[in-house]
Amino acid sequence: ESKTAVGIMSRQRRRATDDNRHEENIKRDAFIAPFGAVGYKFRKHFAGYGWFDGEVVEIRPGAAKRKDRRVQYLDGDIEDLSLEELRDFPPLLLRRTKRMKNNN
């Protein structure tokens, strides 16, 4: 094979590998956890402070006052909520990234 043919094949293999990685990233980013499960993401409004994105990071069976969902907000704060309280907050939906927009 000529150097040109080898170079073209190498670029095609590299492009296929990059495409596969991109597809895997989209699948990983598209995961949306079921309501109340670890990984479930939501948005909560704190009066005077605005909206904060939160995520269920732990389920604690038998917790006091049924506040068995430990959530962590993007600013690092942690709060324990019940499923009933969690229902009051809108879920975070998958947002399209710039990379995804450019490829669709």
C-alpha positions in Angstrom: 0.0 0.0 0.0 1.1 3.5 -0.6 1.7 6.0 2.2 -1.4 7.9 1.0 -3.6 4.9 1.2 -2.3 4.0 4.7 -2.9 7.6 5.8 -6.5 7.6 4.5 -7.2 4.2 6.2 -5.6 5.5 9.5 -7.8 8.6 9.4 -10.9 6.5 8.7 -10.2 4.2 11.6 -9.6 7.2 13.9 -12.8 8.9 12.8 -14.8 5.6 13.4 -13.2 5.4 16.9 -14.1 9.1 17.6 -17.7 8.5 16.4 -18.1 5.5 18.7 -16.8 7.4 21.7 -19.2 10.2 20.9 -22.2 7.8 20.7 -21.1 6.3 24.1 -21.0 9.8 25.6 -24.5 10.6 24.3 -25.9 7.3 25.7 -24.2 8.0 29.1 -25.4 11.6 29.2 -28.9 10.6 28.1 -29.5 8.4 31.2 -32.4 9.7 33.2 -32.9 8.0 36.6 -36.4 7.0 37.6 -38.2 9.3 40.0 -36.7 9.1 43.5 -33.9 6.7 42.5 -30.2 7.5 43.0 -29.2 9.7 40.1 -32.6 11.3 39.8 -32.1 15.1 39.1 -34.5 17.9 39.9 -34.6 21.6 40.4 -35.7 23.3 43.6 -36.4 27.0 44.3 -35.0 28.5 47.5 -36.7 31.8 48.4 -34.3 34.7 48.1 -31.6 32.5 46.5 -33.1 31.2 43.3 -33.2 27.8 41.6 -30.7 25.1 42.3 -30.2 21.7 40.6 -30.2 18.7 42.9 -29.5 15.0 42.6 -30.5 12.1 44.8 -27.2 10.6 45.9 -28.4 8.1 48.6 -31.5 6.3 49.7 -31.6 5.8 53.5 -34.3 3.3 54.4 -35.9 4.0 57.8 -34.8 7.6 58.0 -36.6 9.9 60.5 -39.8 11.6 59.2 -39.5 9.5 56.0 -36.9 11.8 54.7 -35.0 8.9 53.1 -33.7 10.7 50.0 -30.4 12.4 50.6 -29.9 15.0 47.9 -26.9 17.1 46.9 -27.1 20.4 45.1 -24.5 21.7 42.6 -23.2 24.1 45.2 -22.4 21.1 47.5 -25.2 21.5 50.0 -26.9 18.4 51.2 -30.5 18.0 52.3 -32.7 15.0 53.3 -36.1 14.9 51.6 -39.1 12.6 51.6 -40.5 11.2 48.3 -43.6 13.4 49.0 -41.4 16.5 49.2 -39.4 15.5 46.1 -42.6 15.4 44.1 -43.0 19.1 44.5 -39.9 19.9 42.5 -39.7 19.7 38.7 -37.3 17.1 37.2 -34.3 18.1 35.3 -34.7 17.1 31.7 -31.8 16.1 29.4 -30.3 19.2 27.8 -28.7 19.0 24.4 -25.1 20.0 24.4 -23.5 22.1 21.6 -21.8 19.0 20.3 -25.1 17.2 20.0 -26.7 20.1 18.3 -24.0 20.3 15.7 -24.3 16.6 14.8 -28.1 16.6 14.5 
